[in-house]
Amino acid sequence: MDGVTEKVLRLDEEISAQTEISKGNMMIIQDRFTASEEASKEKEDTGKDCEEQYEKAIEDLQHYRDELEELKQIANPEVRSKVAADLDYKQLIAQHIESVGSAFDQQSSFLQMNANTTMCQGVVNYLNRRSEEKENNATKYTALDCDAMREVLQQEFTKSWEEIKRLKQEGEQLALETKELCFDEAKEVHNTKHASITQDIKDATRSIQLAKDVISALQPLLENAKLEAESLALHIQGLKSDCNVDTAVSEHLKTVRRLIQSLDECPGRNDFKLTVPELV
């Protein structure tokens, strides 16, 4: 009886252990599914952060767009001067000189210019002479080369346009590359986590399947062992009812009987046998 009981208990313990393994791995799978959802949410949030950083970087380039717009307005203003470009300014100056009187008549030499002197330079020479006559530390006047200045303006305008546009394009390209890098890093982190989660789920699923296989193999053995125990218990009960146990025995035999009865349902060695000692 103790051998049959031992088998029943061993099988029951093994099935219980496999059941706990199955439950534990099921909890792992549930936890991994939760982690997968969290990883997807983290990827989504990171993607939003990448997009916000990109939009902010593009917004920070607005001053370049404003500067380009200002250069466009400088080149093509809504309102241009309506002053006629075909006026005879020499005649107008002569008329003005005649109207201001003799002071200019006495200094009319300011209009006497050689072939290499412009009207503007002649006026400058006149103003410098007048200034030197009045005071020692006289103001010095300089003739501006307006055509050269316009050419310099055009050169600087072209240079500024190209440089500002380059800075704007480089800033936009950098913002785009940064956004793509941000998305790539978020994707790589997500893929790494997802791969680990997927592997954990596979391992847990495999463990559950193995536990189920073990349970499927042991369950019939357990049922059979239970039937054996029940049959043996009925057989022992039948022996007790059919047999007449002599109670008029020594205390020594009574002790042996009690010990045997105490082992009826005590799991132990199925091959346990008593040894009859040899008497000399």
KEDOBA-620705 format. One record per residue (C-alpha): residue number from 1; x, y, z. Coordinates in nm, 3 decimals, m for minus. Layout:
BEGIN
<atom><num>NUM</num><X>X</X><Y>Y</Y><Z>Z</Z></atom>
...
END
This chain:
BEGIN
<atom><num>1</num><X>0.000</X><Y>0.000</Y><Z>0.000</Z></atom>
<atom><num>2</num><X>0.281</X><Y>0.240</Y><Z>0.083</Z></atom>
<atom><num>3</num><X>0.437</X><Y>0.183</Y><Z>m0.264</Z></atom>
<atom><num>4</num><X>0.112</X><Y>0.255</Y><Z>m0.448</Z></atom>
<atom><num>5</num><X>0.050</X><Y>0.564</Y><Z>m0.235</Z></atom>
<atom><num>6</num><X>0.400</X><Y>0.686</Y><Z>m0.308</Z></atom>
<atom><num>7</num><X>0.339</X><Y>0.659</Y><Z>m0.680</Z></atom>
<atom><num>8</num><X>0.013</X><Y>0.851</Y><Z>m0.653</Z></atom>
<atom><num>9</num><X>0.174</X><Y>1.131</Y><Z>m0.455</Z></atom>
<atom><num>10</num><X>0.476</X><Y>1.154</Y><Z>m0.686</Z></atom>
<atom><num>11</num><X>0.258</X><Y>1.177</Y><Z>m0.995</Z></atom>
<atom><num>12</num><X>0.029</X><Y>1.432</Y><Z>m0.830</Z></atom>
<atom><num>13</num><X>0.324</X><Y>1.648</Y><Z>m0.724</Z></atom>
<atom><num>14</num><X>0.473</X><Y>1.638</Y><Z>m1.072</Z></atom>
<atom><num>15</num><X>0.144</X><Y>1.735</Y><Z>m1.235</Z></atom>
<atom><num>16</num><X>0.098</X><Y>2.016</Y><Z>m0.981</Z></atom>
<atom><num>17</num><X>0.452</X><Y>2.139</Y><Z>m1.053</Z></atom>
<atom><num>18</num><X>0.388</X><Y>2.141</Y><Z>m1.428</Z></atom>
<atom><num>19</num><X>0.060</X><Y>2.322</Y><Z>m1.372</Z></atom>
<atom><num>20</num><X>0.241</X><Y>2.593</Y><Z>m1.174</Z></atom>
<atom><num>21</num><X>0.500</X><Y>2.619</Y><Z>m1.452</Z></atom>
<atom><num>22</num><X>0.218</X><Y>2.669</Y><Z>m1.700</Z></atom>
<atom><num>23</num><X>0.057</X><Y>2.937</Y><Z>m1.481</Z></atom>
<atom><num>24</num><X>0.386</X><Y>3.116</Y><Z>m1.426</Z></atom>
<atom><num>25</num><X>0.464</X><Y>3.128</Y><Z>m1.798</Z></atom>
<atom><num>26</num><X>0.113</X><Y>3.246</Y><Z>m1.871</Z></atom>
<atom><num>27</num><X>0.176</X><Y>3.539</Y><Z>m1.637</Z></atom>
<atom><num>28</num><X>0.503</X><Y>3.605</Y><Z>m1.822</Z></atom>
<atom><num>29</num><X>0.315</X><Y>3.614</Y><Z>m2.153</Z></atom>
<atom><num>30</num><X>0.060</X><Y>3.858</Y><Z>m2.014</Z></atom>
<atom><num>31</num><X>0.338</X><Y>4.076</Y><Z>m1.876</Z></atom>
<atom><num>32</num><X>0.523</X><Y>4.068</Y><Z>m2.210</Z></atom>
<atom><num>33</num><X>0.207</X><Y>4.168</Y><Z>m2.398</Z></atom>
<atom><num>34</num><X>0.171</X><Y>4.463</Y><Z>m2.161</Z></atom>
<atom><num>35</num><X>0.537</X><Y>4.551</Y><Z>m2.221</Z></atom>
<atom><num>36</num><X>0.475</X><Y>4.530</Y><Z>m2.597</Z></atom>
<atom><num>37</num><X>0.189</X><Y>4.779</Y><Z>m2.570</Z></atom>
<atom><num>38</num><X>0.405</X><Y>5.010</Y><Z>m2.358</Z></atom>
<atom><num>39</num><X>0.690</X><Y>4.985</Y><Z>m2.613</Z></atom>
<atom><num>40</num><X>0.450</X><Y>5.077</Y><Z>m2.895</Z></atom>
<atom><num>41</num><X>0.321</X><Y>5.373</Y><Z>m2.691</Z></atom>
<atom><num>42</num><X>0.678</X><Y>5.480</Y><Z>m2.618</Z></atom>
<atom><num>43</num><X>0.764</X><Y>5.464</Y><Z>m2.988</Z></atom>
<atom><num>44</num><X>0.457</X><Y>5.674</Y><Z>m3.071</Z></atom>
<atom><num>45</num><X>0.546</X><Y>5.935</Y><Z>m2.807</Z></atom>
<atom><num>46</num><X>0.906</X><Y>5.947</Y><Z>m2.926</Z></atom>
<atom><num>47</num><X>0.782</X><Y>5.998</Y><Z>m3.283</Z></atom>
<atom><num>48</num><X>0.574</X><Y>6.294</Y><Z>m3.167</Z></atom>
<atom><num>49</num><X>0.879</X><Y>6.438</Y><Z>m2.990</Z></atom>
<atom><num>50</num><X>1.086</X><Y>6.398</Y><Z>m3.307</Z></atom>
<atom><num>51</num><X>0.816</X><Y>6.576</Y><Z>m3.509</Z></atom>
<atom><num>52</num><X>0.792</X><Y>6.859</Y><Z>m3.253</Z></atom>
<atom><num>53</num><X>1.170</X><Y>6.905</Y><Z>m3.254</Z></atom>
<atom><num>54</num><X>1.164</X><Y>6.920</Y><Z>m3.635</Z></atom>
<atom><num>55</num><X>0.885</X><Y>7.177</Y><Z>m3.638</Z></atom>
<atom><num>56</num><X>1.070</X><Y>7.389</Y><Z>m3.382</Z></atom>
<atom><num>57</num><X>1.392</X><Y>7.371</Y><Z>m3.585</Z></atom>
<atom><num>58</num><X>1.201</X><Y>7.482</Y><Z>m3.897</Z></atom>
<atom><num>59</num><X>1.037</X><Y>7.759</Y><Z>m3.697</Z></atom>
<atom><num>60</num><X>1.379</X><Y>7.878</Y><Z>m3.576</Z></atom>
<atom><num>61</num><X>1.473</X><Y>7.934</Y><Z>m3.942</Z></atom>
<atom><num>62</num><X>1.192</X><Y>8.186</Y><Z>m3.983</Z></atom>
<atom><num>63</num><X>1.434</X><Y>8.479</Y><Z>m3.951</Z></atom>
<atom><num>64</num><X>1.611</X><Y>8.361</Y><Z>m4.267</Z></atom>
<atom><num>65</num><X>1.280</X><Y>8.349</Y><Z>m4.451</Z></atom>
<atom><num>66</num><X>1.199</X><Y>8.697</Y><Z>m4.320</Z></atom>
<atom><num>67</num><X>1.537</X><Y>8.827</Y><Z>m4.441</Z></atom>
<atom><num>68</num><X>1.485</X><Y>8.676</Y><Z>m4.786</Z></atom>
<atom><num>69</num><X>1.140</X><Y>8.831</Y><Z>m4.799</Z></atom>
<atom><num>70</num><X>1.292</X><Y>9.168</Y><Z>m4.708</Z></atom>
<atom><num>71</num><X>1.551</X><Y>9.131</Y><Z>m4.983</Z></atom>
<atom><num>72</num><X>1.268</X><Y>9.056</Y><Z>m5.228</Z></atom>
<atom><num>73</num><X>1.090</X><Y>9.371</Y><Z>m5.115</Z></atom>
<atom><num>74</num><X>1.412</X><Y>9.570</Y><Z>m5.153</Z></atom>
<atom><num>75</num><X>1.458</X><Y>9.440</Y><Z>m5.506</Z></atom>
<atom><num>76</num><X>1.091</X><Y>9.477</Y><Z>m5.598</Z></atom>
<atom><num>77</num><X>0.930</X><Y>9.738</Y><Z>m5.374</Z></atom>
<atom><num>78</num><X>0.561</X><Y>9.801</Y><Z>m5.399</Z></atom>
<atom><num>79</num><X>0.627</X><Y>10.175</Y><Z>m5.449</Z></atom>
<atom><num>80</num><X>0.908</X><Y>10.317</Y><Z>m5.661</Z></atom>
<atom><num>81</num><X>1.023</X><Y>10.677</Y><Z>m5.703</Z></atom>
<atom><num>82</num><X>0.829</X><Y>10.871</Y><Z>m5.968</Z></atom>
<atom><num>83</num><X>1.105</X><Y>11.131</Y><Z>m6.015</Z></atom>
<atom><num>84</num><X>1.173</X><Y>11.173</Y><Z>m6.385</Z></atom>
<atom><num>85</num><X>1.505</X><Y>11.036</Y><Z>m6.498</Z></atom>
<atom><num>86</num><X>1.529</X><Y>11.252</Y><Z>m6.811</Z></atom>
<atom><num>87</num><X>1.567</X><Y>11.595</Y><Z>m6.643</Z></atom>
<atom><num>88</num><X>1.859</X><Y>11.823</Y><Z>m6.741</Z></atom>
<atom><num>89</num><X>2.012</X><Y>11.874</Y><Z>m6.399</Z></atom>
<atom><num>90</num><X>2.293</X><Y>12.096</Y><Z>m6.538</Z></atom>
<atom><num>91</num><X>2.035</X><Y>12.343</Y><Z>m6.661</Z></atom>
<atom><num>92</num><X>1.850</X><Y>12.326</Y><Z>m6.331</Z></atom>
<atom><num>93</num><X>2.172</X><Y>12.393</Y><Z>m6.138</Z></atom>
<atom><num>94</num><X>2.257</X><Y>12.686</Y><Z>m6.366</Z></atom>
<atom><num>95</num><X>1.912</X><Y>12.830</Y><Z>m6.310</Z></atom>
<atom><num>96</num><X>1.953</X><Y>12.787</Y><Z>m5.937</Z></atom>
<atom><num>97</num><X>2.295</X><Y>12.955</Y><Z>m5.938</Z></atom>
<atom><num>98</num><X>2.156</X><Y>13.248</Y><Z>m6.137</Z></atom>
<atom><num>99</num><X>1.876</X><Y>13.284</Y><Z>m5.888</Z></atom>
<atom><num>100</num><X>2.094</X><Y>13.288</Y><Z>m5.576</Z></atom>
<atom><num>101</num><X>2.291</X><Y>13.590</Y><Z>m5.687</Z></atom>
<atom><num>102</num><X>2.644</X><Y>13.715</Y><Z>m5.715</Z></atom>
<atom><num>103</num><X>2.798</X><Y>13.496</Y><Z>m5.447</Z></atom>
<atom><num>104</num><X>2.798</X><Y>13.210</Y><Z>m5.691</Z></atom>
<atom><num>105</num><X>2.896</X><Y>13.445</Y><Z>m5.976</Z></atom>
<atom><num>106</num><X>3.218</X><Y>13.525</Y><Z>m5.794</Z></atom>
<atom><num>107</num><X>3.289</X><Y>13.159</Y><Z>m5.737</Z></atom>
<atom><num>108</num><X>3.154</X><Y>13.037</Y><Z>m6.068</Z></atom>
<atom><num>109</num><X>3.485</X><Y>12.869</Y><Z>m6.128</Z></atom>
<atom><num>110</num><X>3.341</X><Y>12.566</Y><Z>m5.945</Z></atom>
<atom><num>111</num><X>3.167</X><Y>12.487</Y><Z>m6.274</Z></atom>
<atom><num>112</num><X>3.496</X><Y>12.496</Y><Z>m6.462</Z></atom>
<atom><num>113</num><X>3.592</X><Y>12.130</Y><Z>m6.487</Z></atom>
<atom><num>114</num><X>3.827</X><Y>11.941</Y><Z>m6.705</Z></atom>
<atom><num>115</num><X>3.724</X><Y>11.639</Y><Z>m6.903</Z></atom>
<atom><num>116</num><X>3.801</X><Y>11.402</Y><Z>m6.615</Z></atom>
<atom><num>117</num><X>3.598</X><Y>11.595</Y><Z>m6.353</Z></atom>
<atom><num>118</num><X>3.231</X><Y>11.516</Y><Z>m6.296</Z></atom>
<atom><num>119</num><X>2.969</X><Y>11.769</Y><Z>m6.199</Z></atom>
<atom><num>120</num><X>2.955</X><Y>11.605</Y><Z>m5.855</Z></atom>
<atom><num>121</num><X>3.331</X><Y>11.645</Y><Z>m5.807</Z></atom>
<atom><num>122</num><X>3.311</X><Y>12.009</Y><Z>m5.914</Z></atom>
<atom><num>123</num><X>3.053</X><Y>12.083</Y><Z>m5.646</Z></atom>
<atom><num>124</num><X>3.269</X><Y>11.903</Y><Z>m5.387</Z></atom>
<atom><num>125</num><X>3.575</X><Y>12.111</Y><Z>m5.480</Z></atom>
<atom><num>126</num><X>3.372</X><Y>12.428</Y><Z>m5.449</Z></atom>
<atom><num>127</num><X>3.233</X><Y>12.333</Y><Z>m5.108</Z></atom>
<atom><num>128</num><X>3.578</X><Y>12.240</Y><Z>m4.977</Z></atom>
<atom><num>129</num><X>3.725</X><Y>12.576</Y><Z>m5.087</Z></atom>
<atom><num>130</num><X>3.440</X><Y>12.765</Y><Z>m4.926</Z></atom>
<atom><num>131</num><X>3.481</X><Y>12.565</Y><Z>m4.605</Z></atom>
<atom><num>132</num><X>3.857</X><Y>12.632</Y><Z>m4.590</Z></atom>
<atom><num>133</num><X>3.801</X><Y>13.007</Y><Z>m4.636</Z></atom>
<atom><num>134</num><X>3.564</X><Y>13.019</Y><Z>m4.337</Z></atom>
<atom><num>135</num><X>3.751</X><Y>12.811</Y><Z>m4.079</Z></atom>
<atom><num>136</num><X>4.074</X><Y>12.625</Y><Z>m4.021</Z></atom>
<atom><num>137</num><X>3.929</X><Y>12.286</Y><Z>m3.921</Z></atom>
<atom><num>138</num><X>3.695</X><Y>12.283</Y><Z>m4.214</Z></atom>
<atom><num>139</num><X>3.462</X><Y>12.000</Y><Z>m4.302</Z></atom>
<atom><num>140</num><X>3.593</X><Y>11.790</Y><Z>m4.587</Z></atom>
<atom><num>141</num><X>3.349</X><Y>11.685</Y><Z>m4.854</Z></atom>
<atom><num>142</num><X>3.397</X><Y>11.377</Y><Z>m5.069</Z></atom>
<atom><num>143</num><X>3.233</X><Y>11.297</Y><Z>m5.398</Z></atom>
<atom><num>144</num><X>3.052</X><Y>10.968</Y><Z>m5.404</Z></atom>
<atom><num>145</num><X>3.090</X><Y>10.739</Y><Z>m5.701</Z></atom>
<atom><num>146</num><X>2.722</X><Y>10.649</Y><Z>m5.719</Z></atom>
<atom><num>147</num><X>2.754</X><Y>10.404</Y><Z>m6.005</Z></atom>
<atom><num>148</num><X>3.030</X><Y>10.218</Y><Z>m5.822</Z></atom>
<atom><num>149</num><X>2.821</X><Y>10.219</Y><Z>m5.507</Z></atom>
<atom><num>150</num><X>2.524</X><Y>10.077</Y><Z>m5.694</Z></atom>
<atom><num>151</num><X>2.749</X><Y>9.805</Y><Z>m5.832</Z></atom>
<atom><num>152</num><X>2.878</X><Y>9.728</Y><Z>m5.483</Z></atom>
<atom><num>153</num><X>2.518</X><Y>9.723</Y><Z>m5.361</Z></atom>
<atom><num>154</num><X>2.423</X><Y>9.472</Y><Z>m5.630</Z></atom>
<atom><num>155</num><X>2.722</X><Y>9.255</Y><Z>m5.545</Z></atom>
<atom><num>156</num><X>2.645</X><Y>9.264</Y><Z>m5.175</Z></atom>
<atom><num>157</num><X>2.275</X><Y>9.201</Y><Z>m5.247</Z></atom>
<atom><num>158</num><X>2.359</X><Y>8.893</Y><Z>m5.454</Z></atom>
<atom><num>159</num><X>2.608</X><Y>8.768</Y><Z>m5.194</Z></atom>
<atom><num>160</num><X>2.360</X><Y>8.822</Y><Z>m4.910</Z></atom>
<atom><num>161</num><X>2.079</X><Y>8.651</Y><Z>m5.102</Z></atom>
<atom><num>162</num><X>2.291</X><Y>8.347</Y><Z>m5.180</Z></atom>
<atom><num>163</num><X>2.435</X><Y>8.323</Y><Z>m4.827</Z></atom>
<atom><num>164</num><X>2.101</X><Y>8.363</Y><Z>m4.647</Z></atom>
<atom><num>165</num><X>1.937</X><Y>8.114</Y><Z>m4.882</Z></atom>
<atom><num>166</num><X>2.225</X><Y>7.871</Y><Z>m4.823</Z></atom>
<atom><num>167</num><X>2.189</X><Y>7.905</Y><Z>m4.446</Z></atom>
<atom><num>168</num><X>1.813</X><Y>7.849</Y><Z>m4.473</Z></atom>
<atom><num>169</num><X>1.854</X><Y>7.541</Y><Z>m4.693</Z></atom>
<atom><num>170</num><X>2.130</X><Y>7.396</Y><Z>m4.472</Z></atom>
<atom><num>171</num><X>1.914</X><Y>7.456</Y><Z>m4.165</Z></atom>
<atom><num>172</num><X>1.618</X><Y>7.282</Y><Z>m4.327</Z></atom>
<atom><num>173</num><X>1.837</X><Y>6.991</Y><Z>m4.439</Z></atom>
<atom><num>174</num><X>1.988</X><Y>6.958</Y><Z>m4.090</Z></atom>
<atom><num>175</num><X>1.642</X><Y>6.965</Y><Z>m3.933</Z></atom>
<atom><num>176</num><X>1.523</X><Y>6.694</Y><Z>m4.174</Z></atom>
<atom><num>177</num><X>1.830</X><Y>6.476</Y><Z>m4.112</Z></atom>
<atom><num>178</num><X>1.793</X><Y>6.521</Y><Z>m3.735</Z></atom>
<atom><num>179</num><X>1.426</X><Y>6.419</Y><Z>m3.755</Z></atom>
<atom><num>180</num><X>1.508</X><Y>6.110</Y><Z>m3.963</Z></atom>
<atom><num>181</num><X>1.787</X><Y>6.016</Y><Z>m3.721</Z></atom>
<atom><num>182</num><X>1.549</X><Y>6.063</Y><Z>m3.428</Z></atom>
<atom><num>183</num><X>1.291</X><Y>5.836</Y><Z>m3.594</Z></atom>
<atom><num>184</num><X>1.559</X><Y>5.577</Y><Z>m3.677</Z></atom>
<atom><num>185</num><X>1.682</X><Y>5.569</Y><Z>m3.317</Z></atom>
<atom><num>186</num><X>1.327</X><Y>5.536</Y><Z>m3.185</Z></atom>
<atom><num>187</num><X>1.262</X><Y>5.255</Y><Z>m3.434</Z></atom>
<atom><num>188</num><X>1.583</X><Y>5.076</Y><Z>m3.338</Z></atom>
<atom><num>189</num><X>1.502</X><Y>5.096</Y><Z>m2.967</Z></atom>
<atom><num>190</num><X>1.149</X><Y>4.969</Y><Z>m3.034</Z></atom>
<atom><num>191</num><X>1.272</X><Y>4.684</Y><Z>m3.255</Z></atom>
<atom><num>192</num><X>1.524</X><Y>4.577</Y><Z>m2.989</Z></atom>
<atom><num>193</num><X>1.258</X><Y>4.575</Y><Z>m2.718</Z></atom>
<atom><num>194</num><X>1.007</X><Y>4.407</Y><Z>m2.947</Z></atom>
<atom><num>195</num><X>1.255</X><Y>4.133</Y><Z>m3.039</Z></atom>
<atom><num>196</num><X>1.327</X><Y>4.066</Y><Z>m2.670</Z></atom>
<atom><num>197</num><X>0.956</X><Y>4.062</Y><Z>m2.586</Z></atom>
<atom><num>198</num><X>0.878</X><Y>3.831</Y><Z>m2.877</Z></atom>
<atom><num>199</num><X>1.153</X><Y>3.591</Y><Z>m2.769</Z></atom>
<atom><num>200</num><X>1.023</X><Y>3.589</Y><Z>m2.411</Z></atom>
<atom><num>201</num><X>0.673</X><Y>3.510</Y><Z>m2.535</Z></atom>
<atom><num>202</num><X>0.807</X><Y>3.228</Y><Z>m2.754</Z></atom>
<atom><num>203</num><X>1.007</X><Y>3.081</Y><Z>m2.463</Z></atom>
<atom><num>204</num><X>0.708</X><Y>3.102</Y><Z>m2.228</Z></atom>
<atom><num>205</num><X>0.478</X><Y>2.949</Y><Z>m2.489</Z></atom>
<atom><num>206</num><X>0.724</X><Y>2.663</Y><Z>m2.542</Z></atom>
<atom><num>207</num><X>0.746</X><Y>2.603</Y><Z>m2.166</Z></atom>
<atom><num>208</num><X>0.366</X><Y>2.597</Y><Z>m2.139</Z></atom>
<atom><num>209</num><X>0.344</X><Y>2.347</Y><Z>m2.421</Z></atom>
<atom><num>210</num><X>0.609</X><Y>2.125</Y><Z>m2.261</Z></atom>
<atom><num>211</num><X>0.424</X><Y>2.140</Y><Z>m1.928</Z></atom>
<atom><num>212</num><X>0.100</X><Y>2.046</Y><Z>m2.102</Z></atom>
<atom><num>213</num><X>0.273</X><Y>1.754</Y><Z>m2.271</Z></atom>
<atom><num>214</num><X>0.409</X><Y>1.631</Y><Z>m1.939</Z></atom>
<atom><num>215</num><X>0.067</X><Y>1.667</Y><Z>m1.775</Z></atom>
<atom><num>216</num><X>m0.097</X><Y>1.485</Y><Z>m2.065</Z></atom>
<atom><num>217</num><X>0.150</X><Y>1.197</Y><Z>m2.024</Z></atom>
<atom><num>218</num><X>0.123</X><Y>1.179</Y><Z>m1.645</Z></atom>
<atom><num>219</num><X>m0.251</X><Y>1.225</Y><Z>m1.604</Z></atom>
<atom><num>220</num><X>m0.342</X><Y>0.872</Y><Z>m1.721</Z></atom>
<atom><num>221</num><X>m0.071</X><Y>0.727</Y><Z>m1.494</Z></atom>
<atom><num>222</num><X>m0.211</X><Y>0.922</Y><Z>m1.200</Z></atom>
<atom><num>223</num><X>m0.565</X><Y>0.803</Y><Z>m1.269</Z></atom>
<atom><num>224</num><X>m0.439</X><Y>0.447</Y><Z>m1.297</Z></atom>
<atom><num>225</num><X>m0.240</X><Y>0.476</Y><Z>m0.972</Z></atom>
<atom><num>226</num><X>m0.548</X><Y>0.610</Y><Z>m0.795</Z></atom>
<atom><num>227</num><X>m0.747</X><Y>0.311</Y><Z>m0.917</Z></atom>
<atom><num>228</num><X>m0.472</X><Y>0.081</Y><Z>m0.794</Z></atom>
<atom><num>229</num><X>m0.480</X><Y>0.244</Y><Z>m0.450</Z></atom>
<atom><num>230</num><X>m0.856</X><Y>0.222</Y><Z>m0.432</Z></atom>
<atom><num>231</num><X>m0.851</X><Y>m0.146</Y><Z>m0.538</Z></atom>
<atom><num>232</num><X>m0.582</X><Y>m0.228</Y><Z>m0.283</Z></atom>
<atom><num>233</num><X>m0.769</X><Y>m0.042</Y><Z>m0.010</Z></atom>
<atom><num>234</num><X>m1.085</X><Y>m0.243</Y><Z>m0.089</Z></atom>
<atom><num>235</num><X>m0.883</X><Y>m0.565</Y><Z>m0.089</Z></atom>
<atom><num>236</num><X>m0.736</X><Y>m0.487</Y><Z>0.255</Z></atom>
<atom><num>237</num><X>m1.081</X><Y>m0.396</Y><Z>0.383</Z></atom>
<atom><num>238</num><X>m1.210</X><Y>m0.727</Y><Z>0.253</Z></atom>
<atom><num>239</num><X>m0.931</X><Y>m0.915</Y><Z>0.427</Z></atom>
<atom><num>240</num><X>m1.019</X><Y>m0.746</Y><Z>0.754</Z></atom>
<atom><num>241</num><X>m1.380</X><Y>m0.853</Y><Z>0.727</Z></atom>
<atom><num>242</num><X>m1.309</X><Y>m1.209</Y><Z>0.606</Z></atom>
<atom><num>243</num><X>m1.023</X><Y>m1.295</Y><Z>0.838</Z></atom>
<atom><num>244</num><X>m1.043</X><Y>m1.350</Y><Z>1.213</Z></atom>
<atom><num>245</num><X>m0.750</X><Y>m1.183</Y><Z>1.381</Z></atom>
<atom><num>246</num><X>m0.635</X><Y>m1.362</Y><Z>1.694</Z></atom>
<atom><num>247</num><X>m0.589</X><Y>m1.110</Y><Z>1.968</Z></atom>
<atom><num>248</num><X>m0.444</X><Y>m1.352</Y><Z>2.220</Z></atom>
<atom><num>249</num><X>m0.090</X><Y>m1.288</Y><Z>2.120</Z></atom>
<atom><num>250</num><X>0.216</X><Y>m1.154</Y><Z>2.293</Z></atom>
<atom><num>251</num><X>0.285</X><Y>m0.786</Y><Z>2.328</Z></atom>
<atom><num>252</num><X>0.574</X><Y>m0.828</Y><Z>2.087</Z></atom>
<atom><num>253</num><X>0.348</X><Y>m0.934</Y><Z>1.800</Z></atom>
<atom><num>254</num><X>0.093</X><Y>m0.667</Y><Z>1.890</Z></atom>
<atom><num>255</num><X>0.368</X><Y>m0.406</Y><Z>1.856</Z></atom>
<atom><num>256</num><X>0.466</X><Y>m0.541</Y><Z>1.512</Z></atom>
<atom><num>257</num><X>0.099</X><Y>m0.534</Y><Z>1.401</Z></atom>
<atom><num>258</num><X>0.055</X><Y>m0.174</Y><Z>1.516</Z></atom>
<atom><num>259</num><X>0.368</X><Y>m0.066</Y><Z>1.327</Z></atom>
<atom><num>260</num><X>0.246</X><Y>m0.237</Y><Z>1.011</Z></atom>
<atom><num>261</num><X>m0.093</X><Y>m0.063</Y><Z>1.038</Z></atom>
<atom><num>262</num><X>0.079</X><Y>0.273</Y><Z>1.082</Z></atom>
<atom><num>263</num><X>0.250</X><Y>0.220</Y><Z>0.748</Z></atom>
<atom><num>264</num><X>m0.074</X><Y>0.149</Y><Z>0.559</Z></atom>
<atom><num>265</num><X>m0.082</X><Y>0.489</Y><Z>0.387</Z></atom>
<atom><num>266</num><X>0.273</X><Y>0.599</Y><Z>0.455</Z></atom>
<atom><num>267</num><X>0.451</X><Y>0.668</Y><Z>0.123</Z></atom>
<atom><num>268</num><X>0.780</X><Y>0.486</Y><Z>0.121</Z></atom>
<atom><num>269</num><X>0.984</X><Y>0.220</Y><Z>m0.045</Z></atom>
<atom><num>270</num><X>0.777</X><Y>m0.012</Y><Z>m0.257</Z></atom>
<atom><num>271</num><X>1.046</X><Y>m0.281</Y><Z>m0.230</Z></atom>
<atom><num>272</num><X>1.069</X><Y>m0.271</Y><Z>0.151</Z></atom>
<atom><num>273</num><X>1.089</X><Y>m0.622</Y><Z>0.300</Z></atom>
<atom><num>274</num><X>1.138</X><Y>m0.748</Y><Z>0.653</Z></atom>
<atom><num>275</num><X>1.437</X><Y>m0.973</Y><Z>0.710</Z></atom>
<atom><num>276</num><X>1.397</X><Y>m1.282</Y><Z>0.929</Z></atom>
<atom><num>277</num><X>1.701</X><Y>m1.306</Y><Z>1.151</Z></atom>
<atom><num>278</num><X>1.891</X><Y>m1.631</Y><Z>1.180</Z></atom>
<atom><num>279</num><X>1.894</X><Y>m1.761</Y><Z>1.537</Z></atom>
<atom><num>280</num><X>2.201</X><Y>m1.945</Y><Z>1.676</Z></atom>
END
